[in-house]
């Protein structure tokens, strides 16, 4: 796990500090700050934090996620507060199940960790509408995120509501609770310029309002370079080592170190290497940082309709140190853990020491921290191709390109960000052993009554104009019907056999129905959400019913005036070829339009447990496939064991899924990722971006969907699907996620820990083990020209039959190798 020798005591001491230092008590905790660090009870602290969003997991997952965060070296958990989840209708609040914010914070407190509460209440977070409830958008006279009294009043009411809830439960540190920092607003500085002077007035009001709540802990504003005092402005991004706060009395804080990236429908899987992430953290602390938060540490799942975007996937894995299901993402989790323990061991010198930095040229810098005769050093090589040789205090050190070496005593290189000495875990999807699927799944189905809606054209709202979708639906559904009648008589210049419907659309998906018949569908391409649909239509003399079904796939969540981005139908024209081959155009935009929100199946809650008691209209014969607007239902046995469960929805088109009445989110496996841009290898060197290190090109953007164990019953369970675009449910099956293979390639002088990550799984086989100069990588290791004999037997004896094992990587364990270079142990085992 950690280095032996001089570094071993350092990391052991750090572990003791981590286990003891932040245990919360009921007495008040004084939290303050100066230009160097956050201070807790008067002592400057190095704070290592990670974002976990409570609505993106379930309460039964919280203790395990938090404990793994603590074991990974964190002392703080950061979360947003999601306004639209908690107040879906004005003055109606929801804090049940995975929205139980108080329970989440108390679970963190029980683990002995601190909390950063990002109230916002704008959150971005790739969350639907940035966390704003859509009813807010529809209030008369409102302008959002600016100097507007209607908006400010609502923002203050919700912020105060959350603060009062925390105070009532004594959760602020000033009351003895775990919340040591709170945040108001979020990344407004990134988008502030178009708001002009009103934006500046607004941000000053935010600071004044926040301070008036008297919470007794510091407030922060991220990405707000003009943050008013006493707000602390903080940095978000992939790298924040060159960030400087806007006030010399504010500490250097990094509220979002992006551990990977989110994913869109149609996008390949983004990955950020453990080496680059560790490099960014080490650089931040090298250059005076003292608070760092990973966004995300656990990404989780966008259950229900919470995914923003548009077009954000249901999975919010983010390539975080804890994956979507709560498994350790190795080697990222373990590599960072070693870094965290080392940084915590250096806390005193990092927060109180004098700092001197030497520029060695060619992007190489050496930084020394000194306090009371104690020295700690960083050597950073920001060159993207060339390794560096550096002289420091009479010793020579080699620092690989794009890496940082940390010397806690300025003599011994204990940790280098480019050198991974922990295991890599390869996960597998295991078939459901409880029953043979998909053959065991018996499906029932029933149609969504789109023909009735589309042909009758009836709804509760009528207007002689086209209304914006949010205005009509309050975002209570992804689906809104726009319906109007077209009367054609003989002699009408519009009448012909060559007619085209033209729709200016900002719907994410648009379905066209004429006289109850579905005649076309079109959806937006990523990034272009305003488009024109031109559809050939066959109308009849007399009355015709035109019905347009506008569909959203997550509302805009970021940007200047993002709340004003329109969705729905913006203009409708009917065009025909006249007798002289001239276009005859009729504008239908000011027709009488009838509106209906949602689907019949949504209204009847066909997905709910209660509806299953009245299931006479479900049909079990003649199961249709590739049929639009169809509800499917099946019963299944939960996979055995305690491992996370997923449902494989390959073969389906697009829709929504529920298990035992609980939404597991939107699905769209027919939307494949881009064909190009992926790679089988990833060079960690050089700045990271979301288009670097992609995998899964040409395959479904998301095939597997998380089903939390808490959603499942021990006996029989029910899966309900609403299929919008048409698919085949016959391939659907449930699987469990487990660690299949574990690999490592560890330098001599370290202790290697191998683990199958719990759930009762043990190491069954050692496929490869070589100590010396092994070649290759996980899945393709081979012995080098020199090695110690018997490494395979030694690893087998230490590990087979165990959930975890530890091996000292040394010649004392494996014997002499005769190698001229440094020895390494390469291992591949099967769980």
VOBA-806620 format. One record per residue (C-alpha): residue in one letter; x negated, y negated, z negated; chain. Coordinates in steps of 0.1 Angstrom, whole numbers, plus 5000, padded with zeros to 4 digits. Layout:
! residues N
   residu     c1     c2     c3   chaine
        a      X      Y      Z        A
...
This chain:
! residues 831
   residu     c1     c2     c3   chaine
        x   5000   5000   5000        A
        x   4974   4974   4989        A
        x   4937   4972   4993        A
        x   4915   4990   4968        A
        x   4884   4976   4953        A
        x   4884   4938   4945        A
        x   4918   4934   4962        A
        x   4935   4962   4942        A
        x   4936   4943   4909        A
        x   4949   4912   4927        A
        x   4978   4930   4942        A
        x   4986   4949   4910        A
        x   4986   4917   4891        A
        x   5009   4901   4917        A
        x   5034   4930   4913        A
        x   5035   4925   4875        A
        x   5042   4888   4881        A
        x   5069   4896   4906        A
        x   5087   4921   4882        A
        x   5087   4897   4852        A
        x   5084   4861   4862        A
        x   5119   4853   4875        A
        x   5141   4872   4851        A
        x   5170   4848   4846        A
        x   5183   4841   4811        A
        x   5214   4823   4798        A
        x   5195   4793   4787        A
        x   5192   4763   4810        A
        x   5164   4763   4835        A
        x   5148   4730   4844        A
        x   5143   4728   4882        A
        x   5124   4698   4896        A
        x   5098   4691   4922        A
        x   5068   4670   4931        A
        x   5048   4665   4962        A
        x   5033   4700   4959        A
        x   5060   4724   4949        A
        x   5093   4732   4934        A
        x   5088   4734   4896        A
        x   5107   4757   4873        A
        x   5105   4749   4836        A
        x   5077   4725   4845        A
        x   5055   4750   4863        A
        x   5049   4748   4901        A
        x   5059   4779   4919        A
        x   5052   4797   4951        A
        x   5087   4807   4962        A
        x   5093   4835   4987        A
        x   5129   4837   4999        A
        x   5151   4856   5024        A
        x   5185   4849   5039        A
        x   5212   4874   5034        A
        x   5247   4864   5044        A
        x   5273   4880   5022        A
        x   5301   4882   5048        A
        x   5278   4900   5072        A
        x   5276   4930   5048        A
        x   5298   4946   5022        A
        x   5298   4944   4984        A
        x   5287   4980   4981        A
        x   5256   4971   5002        A
        x   5246   4940   4982        A
        x   5228   4956   4953        A
        x   5206   4977   4977        A
        x   5199   4948   5000        A
        x   5189   4926   4971        A
        x   5168   4953   4954        A
        x   5149   4960   4987        A
        x   5144   4922   4990        A
        x   5129   4922   4955        A
        x   5107   4952   4962        A
        x   5096   4935   4993        A
        x   5081   4907   4973        A
        x   5109   4881   4974        A
        x   5120   4861   4944        A
        x   5148   4841   4960        A
        x   5178   4849   4982        A
        x   5192   4822   5004        A
        x   5228   4821   5018        A
        x   5252   4798   5036        A
        x   5287   4792   5024        A
        x   5312   4799   5053        A
        x   5340   4773   5052        A
        x   5363   4789   5078        A
        x   5361   4823   5061        A
        x   5370   4808   5027        A
        x   5396   4784   5039        A
        x   5412   4799   5070        A
        x   5443   4778   5065        A
        x   5442   4744   5049        A
        x   5442   4747   5011        A
        x   5446   4785   5013        A
        x   5414   4802   5000        A
        x   5400   4836   5003        A
        x   5372   4850   4982        A
        x   5381   4887   4983        A
        x   5360   4917   4994        A
        x   5328   4906   5012        A
        x   5338   4869   5008        A
        x   5334   4872   4970        A
        x   5307   4846   4967        A
        x   5305   4846   4929        A
        x   5301   4884   4928        A
        x   5273   4881   4954        A
        x   5254   4854   4934        A
        x   5259   4874   4902        A
        x   5245   4905   4919        A
        x   5214   4885   4928        A
        x   5212   4872   4892        A
        x   5214   4908   4879        A
        x   5184   4917   4900        A
        x   5164   4888   4884        A
        x   5162   4867   4915        A
        x   5169   4831   4923        A
        x   5195   4816   4948        A
        x   5193   4789   4974        A
        x   5229   4779   4981        A
        x   5234   4763   5015        A
        x   5268   4748   5011        A
        x   5266   4728   5044        A
        x   5295   4731   5050        A
        x   5285   4732   5087        A
        x   5263   4763   5090        A
        x   5256   4770   5127        A
        x   5244   4806   5119        A
        x   5257   4819   5153        A
        x   5290   4820   5133        A
        x   5324   4812   5149        A
        x   5327   4774   5153        A
        x   5296   4768   5132        A
        x   5316   4777   5101        A
        x   5342   4750   5105        A
        x   5379   4760   5103        A
        x   5397   4752   5135        A
        x   5425   4735   5116        A
        x   5400   4708   5108        A
        x   5396   4701   5145        A
        x   5433   4696   5148        A
        x   5438   4671   5120        A
        x   5451   4637   5134        A
        x   5424   4611   5137        A
        x   5395   4633   5128        A
        x   5360   4631   5142        A
        x   5336   4658   5129        A
        x   5301   4652   5116        A
        x   5302   4614   5117        A
        x   5314   4584   5097        A
        x   5350   4594   5098        A
        x   5372   4592   5067        A
        x   5394   4621   5076        A
        x   5365   4644   5081        A
        x   5345   4632   5051        A
        x   5375   4636   5028        A
        x   5379   4673   5039        A
        x   5341   4679   5037        A
        x   5340   4665   5002        A
        x   5370   4684   4990        A
        x   5355   4718   5001        A
        x   5320   4710   4989        A
        x   5334   4700   4955        A
        x   5356   4731   4954        A
        x   5325   4753   4959        A
        x   5304   4733   4934        A
        x   5331   4735   4908        A
        x   5335   4772   4913        A
        x   5297   4776   4907        A
        x   5299   4754   4876        A
        x   5328   4773   4862        A
        x   5308   4805   4864        A
        x   5277   4788   4851        A
        x   5257   4797   4881        A
        x   5235   4766   4885        A
        x   5200   4769   4870        A
        x   5208   4738   4848        A
        x   5235   4761   4832        A
        x   5212   4791   4830        A
        x   5223   4805   4863        A
        x   5202   4816   4893        A
        x   5209   4787   4918        A
        x   5178   4766   4919        A
        x   5184   4747   4951        A
        x   5215   4736   4971        A
        x   5218   4723   5006        A
        x   5241   4697   5021        A
        x   5246   4694   5059        A
        x   5225   4715   5082        A
        x   5201   4707   5111        A
        x   5220   4675   5118        A
        x   5187   4658   5127        A
        x   5184   4681   5157        A
        x   5216   4667   5173        A
        x   5219   4633   5156        A
        x   5209   4608   5183        A
        x   5242   4608   5203        A
        x   5262   4600   5171        A
        x   5244   4566   5169        A
        x   5247   4544   5139        A
        x   5278   4563   5127        A
        x   5256   4594   5124        A
        x   5231   4576   5102        A
        x   5259   4562   5080        A
        x   5273   4598   5077        A
        x   5240   4614   5066        A
        x   5235   4587   5040        A
        x   5271   4594   5028        A
        x   5263   4631   5026        A
        x   5234   4625   5003        A
        x   5253   4601   4980        A
        x   5283   4625   4978        A
        x   5260   4655   4970        A
        x   5242   4637   4943        A
        x   5275   4626   4927        A
        x   5283   4662   4921        A
        x   5257   4664   4893        A
        x   5246   4700   4898        A
        x   5213   4696   4880        A
        x   5191   4711   4907        A
        x   5175   4696   4938        A
        x   5193   4691   4971        A
        x   5177   4698   5005        A
        x   5185   4688   5040        A
        x   5169   4709   5067        A
        x   5157   4695   5100        A
        x   5165   4660   5088        A
        x   5134   4638   5092        A
        x   5152   4607   5078        A
        x   5168   4625   5048        A
        x   5176   4599   5021        A
        x   5160   4603   4988        A
        x   5163   4623   4966        A
        x   5171   4648   4994        A
        x   5142   4670   5003        A
        x   5139   4674   5041        A
        x   5127   4709   5052        A
        x   5116   4727   5083        A
        x   5132   4754   5105        A
        x   5115   4772   5133        A
        x   5091   4800   5143        A
        x   5062   4780   5129        A
        x   5061   4752   5103        A
        x   5025   4750   5093        A
        x   5022   4714   5108        A
        x   5054   4702   5091        A
        x   5051   4672   5068        A
        x   5080   4660   5045        A
        x   5092   4625   5050        A
        x   5083   4616   5014        A
        x   5050   4622   4997        A
        x   5068   4633   4966        A
        x   5087   4661   4984        A
        x   5071   4696   4986        A
        x   5065   4713   5019        A
        x   5094   4737   5024        A
        x   5104   4760   5052        A
        x   5141   4769   5050        A
        x   5142   4791   5082        A
        x   5114   4812   5094        A
        x   5131   4830   5123        A
        x   5122   4867   5119        A
        x   5134   4875   5154        A
        x   5164   4862   5172        A
        x   5201   4867   5177        A
        x   5216   4884   5207        A
        x   5242   4875   5233        A
        x   5264   4898   5254        A
        x   5242   4904   5285        A
        x   5209   4899   5267        A
        x   5182   4924   5260        A
        x   5170   4931   5224        A
        x   5146   4905   5211        A
        x   5117   4915   5188        A
        x   5092   4894   5169        A
        x   5061   4914   5159        A
        x   5051   4918   5122        A
        x   5017   4904   5131        A
        x   5031   4871   5144        A
        x   5056   4867   5116        A
        x   5029   4873   5090        A
        x   5006   4849   5109        A
        x   5032   4821   5107        A
        x   5037   4826   5069        A
        x   5000   4827   5062        A
        x   4994   4795   5082        A
        x   5022   4778   5063        A
        x   5006   4786   5029        A
        x   4971   4778   5042        A
        x   4982   4743   5050        A
        x   5000   4734   5018        A
        x   5034   4751   5020        A
        x   5049   4765   4987        A
        x   5085   4775   4996        A
        x   5092   4798   5025        A
        x   5125   4815   5035        A
        x   5130   4842   5062        A
        x   5160   4837   5084        A
        x   5171   4864   5084        A
        x   5158   4889   5059        A
        x   5189   4910   5065        A
        x   5210   4900   5095        A
        x   5240   4923   5092        A
        x   5272   4925   5113        A
        x   5297   4900   5127        A
        x   5328   4917   5115        A
        x   5362   4906   5127        A
        x   5361   4876   5150        A
        x   5332   4858   5131        A
        x   5306   4859   5159        A
        x   5301   4825   5174        A
        x   5284   4815   5205        A
        x   5301   4818   5228        A
        x   5291   4854   5236        A
        x   5272   4863   5204        A
        x   5272   4901   5199        A
        x   5288   4919   5170        A
        x   5254   4931   5158        A
        x   5234   4903   5140        A
        x   5204   4925   5134        A
        x   5180   4897   5142        A
        x   5150   4921   5140        A
        x   5149   4912   5103        A
        x   5128   4930   5077        A
        x   5160   4949   5067        A
        x   5179   4961   5097        A
        x   5216   4957   5104        A
        x   5224   4988   5083        A
        x   5201   4980   5054        A
        x   5172   5002   5063        A
        x   5136   4989   5060        A
        x   5125   4977   5093        A
        x   5089   4991   5093        A
        x   5062   4979   5097        A
        x   5077   4944   5093        A
        x   5090   4949   5058        A
        x   5059   4966   5044        A
        x   5034   4943   5062        A
        x   5051   4912   5047        A
        x   5054   4928   5013        A
        x   5016   4931   5011        A
        x   5013   4894   5021        A
        x   5039   4884   4995        A
        x   5021   4902   4966        A
        x   4988   4886   4976        A
        x   5003   4851   4978        A
        x   5020   4855   4944        A
        x   4987   4865   4929        A
        x   4973   4832   4941        A
        x   5002   4811   4929        A
        x   4982   4790   4904        A
        x   4955   4780   4929        A
        x   4980   4774   4957        A
        x   5001   4751   4937        A
        x   4975   4733   4915        A
        x   4943   4736   4935        A
        x   4924   4710   4954        A
        x   4925   4717   4992        A
        x   4897   4713   5017        A
        x   4899   4724   5053        A
        x   4870   4728   5078        A
        x   4876   4728   5115        A
        x   4852   4753   5130        A
        x   4862   4746   5166        A
        x   4879   4768   5192        A
        x   4911   4767   5171        A
        x   4894   4782   5140        A
        x   4899   4766   5106        A
        x   4888   4776   5071        A
        x   4907   4763   5040        A
        x   4895   4765   5004        A
        x   4918   4761   4974        A
        x   4899   4753   4941        A
        x   4912   4750   4905        A
        x   4893   4753   4873        A
        x   4865   4773   4889        A
        x   4889   4796   4908        A
        x   4885   4797   4946        A
        x   4908   4812   4972        A
        x   4903   4809   5010        A
        x   4922   4812   5043        A
        x   4905   4816   5076        A
        x   4928   4810   5106        A
        x   4921   4818   5142        A
        x   4948   4802   5164        A
        x   4930   4811   5196        A
        x   4953   4834   5217        A
        x   4925   4856   5232        A
        x   4892   4853   5215        A
        x   4882   4868   5181        A
        x   4862   4846   5158        A
        x   4831   4851   5137        A
        x   4830   4827   5107        A
        x   4804   4821   5080        A
        x   4819   4814   5046        A
        x   4800   4811   5013        A
        x   4771   4831   5027        A
        x   4791   4859   5042        A
        x   4802   4866   5078        A
        x   4839   4875   5086        A
        x   4854   4885   5119        A
        x   4890   4872   5124        A
        x   4910   4886   5153        A
        x   4927   4862   5177        A
        x   4960   4847   5165        A
        x   4955   4859   5129        A
        x   4948   4847   5094        A
        x   4925   4863   5069        A
        x   4931   4857   5033        A
        x   4903   4859   5007        A
        x   4918   4855   4972        A
        x   4883   4851   4958        A
        x   4867   4836   4989        A
        x   4844   4866   4991        A
        x   4866   4896   5000        A
        x   4889   4898   5030        A
        x   4919   4914   5014        A
        x   4945   4909   5041        A
        x   4945   4900   5078        A
        x   4979   4893   5095        A
        x   4969   4912   5126        A
        x   4959   4944   5108        A
        x   4989   4965   5099        A
        x   4982   4993   5073        A
        x   5018   5004   5065        A
        x   5041   5029   5082        A
        x   5061   5024   5113        A
        x   5096   5040   5111        A
        x   5114   5052   5142        A
        x   5152   5056   5137        A
        x   5175   5081   5153        A
        x   5212   5085   5158        A
        x   5224   5118   5143        A
        x   5255   5136   5155        A
        x   5285   5139   5132        A
        x   5280   5172   5113        A
        x   5315   5170   5098        A
        x   5331   5178   5131        A
        x   5320   5183   5167        A
        x   5325   5150   5185        A
        x   5336   5137   5209        A
        x   5355   5169   5217        A
        x   5372   5169   5182        A
        x   5387   5135   5187        A
        x   5424   5137   5197        A
        x   5436   5104   5211        A
        x   5470   5087   5211        A
        x   5477   5055   5231        A
        x   5503   5029   5237        A
        x   5503   4999   5262        A
        x   5500   4963   5251        A
        x   5532   4946   5264        A
        x   5515   4922   5287        A
        x   5540   4928   5315        A
        x   5568   4917   5293        A
        x   5550   4886   5282        A
        x   5537   4878   5317        A
        x   5570   4883   5335        A
        x   5593   4867   5309        A
        x   5572   4837   5302        A
        x   5586   4831   5268        A
        x   5568   4815   5238        A
        x   5574   4792   5209        A
        x   5555   4762   5222        A
        x   5564   4742   5254        A
        x   5545   4712   5268        A
        x   5545   4694   5301        A
        x   5507   4695   5302        A
        x   5478   4719   5298        A
        x   5468   4721   5261        A
        x   5433   4730   5248        A
        x   5432   4765   5234        A
        x   5421   4756   5199        A
        x   5450   4731   5197        A
        x   5474   4758   5205        A
        x   5461   4788   5185        A
        x   5442   4773   5155        A
        x   5419   4802   5165        A
        x   5443   4828   5150        A
        x   5436   4850   5180        A
        x   5411   4853   5209        A
        x   5442   4854   5232        A
        x   5464   4825   5244        A
        x   5490   4827   5271        A
        x   5496   4798   5295        A
        x   5529   4804   5314        A
        x   5548   4784   5340        A
        x   5574   4789   5367        A
        x   5569   4781   5404        A
        x   5601   4776   5425        A
        x   5596   4781   5463        A
        x   5624   4774   5488        A
        x   5626   4778   5526        A
        x   5611   4748   5543        A
        x   5588   4740   5513        A
        x   5555   4729   5529        A
        x   5538   4750   5503        A
        x   5553   4782   5514        A
        x   5531   4805   5535        A
        x   5516   4840   5536        A
        x   5482   4826   5528        A
        x   5482   4811   5493        A
        x   5454   4807   5468        A
        x   5456   4799   5431        A
        x   5428   4776   5419        A
        x   5422   4773   5381        A
        x   5396   4751   5365        A
        x   5388   4772   5335        A
        x   5369   4769   5302        A
        x   5383   4803   5291        A
        x   5355   4827   5284        A
        x   5376   4853   5302        A
        x   5407   4845   5323        A
        x   5433   4870   5334        A
        x   5458   4860   5361        A
        x   5493   4875   5363        A
        x   5519   4867   5390        A
        x   5555   4879   5384        A
        x   5542   4902   5357        A
        x   5515   4919   5378        A
        x   5478   4915   5369        A
        x   5461   4902   5400        A
        x   5427   4892   5388        A
        x   5402   4886   5360        A
        x   5370   4866   5358        A
        x   5346   4857   5330        A
        x   5320   4831   5324        A
        x   5284   4837   5329        A
        x   5262   4830   5299        A
        x   5256   4793   5295        A
        x   5282   4783   5322        A
        x   5316   4782   5304        A
        x   5334   4759   5329        A
        x   5341   4776   5362        A
        x   5366   4777   5389        A
        x   5388   4808   5396        A
        x   5402   4811   5431        A
        x   5426   4840   5434        A
        x   5447   4850   5464        A
        x   5483   4853   5453        A
        x   5515   4866   5470        A
        x   5545   4846   5459        A
        x   5581   4851   5469        A
        x   5609   4827   5478        A
        x   5627   4816   5447        A
        x   5614   4817   5412        A
        x   5579   4830   5405        A
        x   5563   4834   5371        A
        x   5526   4825   5368        A
        x   5510   4836   5335        A
        x   5473   4830   5326        A
        x   5458   4847   5297        A
        x   5429   4827   5283        A
        x   5404   4847   5261        A
        x   5377   4834   5239        A
        x   5346   4854   5228        A
        x   5334   4833   5199        A
        x   5336   4795   5197        A
        x   5307   4771   5202        A
        x   5286   4768   5170        A
        x   5258   4744   5178        A
        x   5250   4711   5195        A
        x   5260   4674   5195        A
        x   5298   4672   5194        A
        x   5300   4710   5197        A
        x   5334   4709   5181        A
        x   5348   4691   5211        A
        x   5337   4717   5236        A
        x   5369   4728   5253        A
        x   5383   4763   5258        A
        x   5413   4773   5278        A
        x   5428   4761   5311        A
        x   5420   4726   5323        A
        x   5437   4723   5357        A
        x   5458   4746   5380        A
        x   5465   4741   5417        A
        x   5484   4762   5443        A
        x   5469   4759   5478        A
        x   5484   4772   5510        A
        x   5475   4769   5547        A
        x   5500   4747   5565        A
        x   5512   4751   5600        A
        x   5483   4730   5613        A
        x   5458   4750   5593        A
        x   5456   4721   5568        A
        x   5455   4727   5531        A
        x   5487   4719   5513        A
        x   5480   4714   5476        A
        x   5505   4714   5447        A
        x   5491   4704   5413        A
        x   5507   4726   5385        A
        x   5488   4710   5357        A
        x   5518   4688   5346        A
        x   5544   4716   5350        A
        x   5563   4727   5320        A
        x   5540   4752   5304        A
        x   5550   4777   5278        A
        x   5524   4789   5253        A
        x   5522   4821   5233        A
        x   5493   4830   5209        A
        x   5480   4865   5206        A
        x   5490   4900   5216        A
        x   5521   4920   5206        A
        x   5498   4946   5191        A
        x   5481   4919   5169        A
        x   5515   4906   5159        A
        x   5527   4942   5149        A
        x   5492   4948   5133        A
        x   5489   4981   5152        A
        x   5454   4984   5137        A
        x   5466   4984   5100        A
        x   5469   5014   5078        A
        x   5506   5005   5071        A
        x   5514   5006   5109        A
        x   5503   5042   5110        A
        x   5533   5051   5090        A
        x   5555   5039   5119        A
        x   5537   5055   5148        A
        x   5565   5069   5169        A
        x   5556   5048   5199        A
        x   5521   5062   5201        A
        x   5518   5087   5230        A
        x   5496   5118   5229        A
        x   5502   5130   5265        A
        x   5487   5117   5297        A
        x   5459   5097   5281        A
        x   5451   5069   5305        A
        x   5415   5058   5313        A
        x   5403   5026   5328        A
        x   5436   5010   5320        A
        x   5437   4974   5311        A
        x   5454   4962   5279        A
        x   5457   4995   5261        A
        x   5457   5005   5225        A
        x   5440   5038   5215        A
        x   5440   5056   5182        A
        x   5423   5087   5168        A
        x   5415   5103   5135        A
        x   5381   5115   5124        A
        x   5360   5129   5096        A
        x   5333   5107   5082        A
        x   5298   5119   5089        A
        x   5283   5138   5060        A
        x   5257   5123   5036        A
        x   5250   5087   5026        A
        x   5233   5074   5056        A
        x   5248   5044   5075        A
        x   5275   5052   5100        A
        x   5279   5039   5135        A
        x   5305   5045   5162        A
        x   5292   5050   5198        A
        x   5316   5031   5221        A
        x   5298   5038   5254        A
        x   5323   5043   5281        A
        x   5346   5015   5269        A
        x   5350   4982   5286        A
        x   5357   4953   5261        A
        x   5380   4949   5231        A
        x   5382   4951   5194        A
        x   5378   4980   5169        A
        x   5392   4987   5135        A
        x   5385   5016   5111        A
        x   5412   5022   5084        A
        x   5425   4988   5091        A
        x   5392   4970   5087        A
        x   5378   4952   5117        A
        x   5343   4963   5127        A
        x   5343   4935   5153        A
        x   5345   4929   5191        A
        x   5329   4954   5214        A
        x   5318   4951   5250        A
        x   5295   4980   5260        A
        x   5303   4976   5297        A
        x   5284   4943   5296        A
        x   5248   4954   5304        A
        x   5217   4935   5294        A
        x   5196   4918   5321        A
        x   5176   4941   5343        A
        x   5142   4923   5341        A
        x   5120   4909   5314        A
        x   5115   4940   5291        A
        x   5082   4956   5282        A
        x   5071   4988   5265        A
        x   5043   4970   5247        A
        x   5041   4936   5230        A
        x   5011   4914   5225        A
        x   5015   4896   5192        A
        x   4990   4869   5203        A
        x   5004   4835   5213        A
        x   5035   4816   5203        A
        x   5067   4836   5200        A
        x   5099   4828   5219        A
        x   5132   4847   5222        A
        x   5123   4859   5257        A
        x   5091   4876   5245        A
        x   5089   4912   5236        A
        x   5124   4923   5249        A
        x   5137   4959   5251        A
        x   5169   4976   5263        A
        x   5170   4960   5298        A
        x   5197   4973   5321        A
        x   5216   4991   5292        A
        x   5247   4981   5273        A
        x   5240   4949   5253        A
        x   5255   4968   5223        A
        x   5265   5004   5223        A
        x   5266   5013   5186        A
        x   5288   4995   5161        A
        x   5283   4996   5123        A
        x   5310   5012   5102        A
        x   5302   5005   5065        A
        x   5305   5035   5043        A
        x   5329   5014   5021        A
        x   5354   5013   5051        A
        x   5356   5051   5051        A
        x   5377   5076   5031        A
        x   5365   5111   5020        A
        x   5393   5128   5039        A
        x   5407   5116   5072        A
        x   5399   5082   5088        A
        x   5416   5063   5116        A
        x   5399   5044   5144        A
        x   5421   5020   5164        A
        x   5408   5003   5196        A
        x   5423   4975   5217        A
        x   5409   4979   5252        A
        x   5412   4948   5273        A
        x   5392   4955   5305        A
        x   5397   4993   5308        A
        x   5375   5022   5297        A
        x   5374   5058   5287        A
        x   5377   5066   5250        A
        x   5368   5103   5256        A
        x   5331   5096   5250        A
        x   5336   5078   5217        A
        x   5318   5095   5187        A
        x   5306   5088   5152        A
        x   5270   5091   5142        A
        x   5247   5084   5113        A
        x   5215   5063   5114        A
        x   5184   5078   5099        A
        x   5146   5076   5100        A
        x   5135   5103   5124        A
        x   5098   5098   5127        A
        x   5072   5079   5106        A
        x   5038   5069   5119        A
        x   5008   5050   5105        A
        x   4973   5040   5116        A
        x   4957   5028   5084        A
        x   4922   5015   5077        A
        x   4899   5031   5051        A
        x   4902   5014   5017        A
        x   4940   5013   5017        A
        x   4966   5035   5001        A
        x   4991   5047   5027        A
        x   5027   5053   5016        A
        x   5050   5073   5038        A
        x   5087   5074   5032        A
        x   5119   5086   5048        A
        x   5138   5057   5031        A
        x   5160   5076   5007        A
        x   5194   5092   5014        A
        x   5178   5125   5003        A
        x   5158   5130   5034        A
        x   5124   5145   5030        A
        x   5093   5148   5052        A
        x   5097   5182   5070        A
        x   5068   5183   5094        A
        x   5034   5166   5099        A
        x   5030   5164   5137        A
        x   4996   5147   5137        A
        x   4969   5137   5112        A
        x   4933   5126   5120        A
        x   4909   5107   5098        A
        x   4880   5091   5117        A
        x   4885   5072   5150        A
        x   4919   5084   5162        A
        x   4932   5070   5195        A
        x   4967   5061   5209        A
        x   4998   5049   5191        A
        x   5029   5064   5175        A
        x   5042   5093   5195        A
        x   5009   5096   5215        A
        x   4981   5099   5189        A
        x   4950   5119   5197        A
        x   4918   5127   5179        A
        x   4887   5106   5186        A
        x   4852   5116   5192        A
        x   4846   5119   5155        A
        x   4868   5129   5126        A
        x   4869   5147   5092        A
        x   4881   5183   5094        A
        x   4912   5194   5076        A
        x   4932   5161   5077        A
        x   4963   5178   5088        A
        x   4963   5202   5059        A
        x   4956   5175   5034        A
        x   4986   5154   5046        A
        x   5008   5184   5047        A
        x   5000   5193   5011        A
        x   5006   5157   5000        A
        x   5038   5150   5019        A
        x   5059   5179   5032        A
        x   5091   5185   5012        A
        x   5089   5150   4996        A
        x   5109   5118   5002        A
        x   5078   5098   4999        A
        x   5040   5104   4994        A
        x   5009   5083   4988        A
        x   4975   5090   5003        A
        x   4942   5072   4995        A
        x   4926   5066   5029        A
        x   4890   5073   5021        A
        x   4862   5098   5027        A
        x   4867   5109   4990        A
        x   4901   5122   5001        A
        x   4893   5136   5036        A
        x   4856   5141   5036        A
        x   4828   5127   5058        A
        x   4836   5118   5094        A
        x   4802   5109   5108        A
        x   4817   5080   5126        A
        x   4797   5049   5132        A
        x   4827   5026   5131        A
        x   4852   5020   5103        A
        x   4874   5050   5096        A
        x   4911   5051   5101        A
        x   4939   5076   5093        A
        x   4965   5082   5120        A
        x   4996   5101   5109        A
        x   5029   5111   5125        A
        x   5055   5129   5104        A
        x   5091   5140   5109        A
        x   5119   5134   5084        A
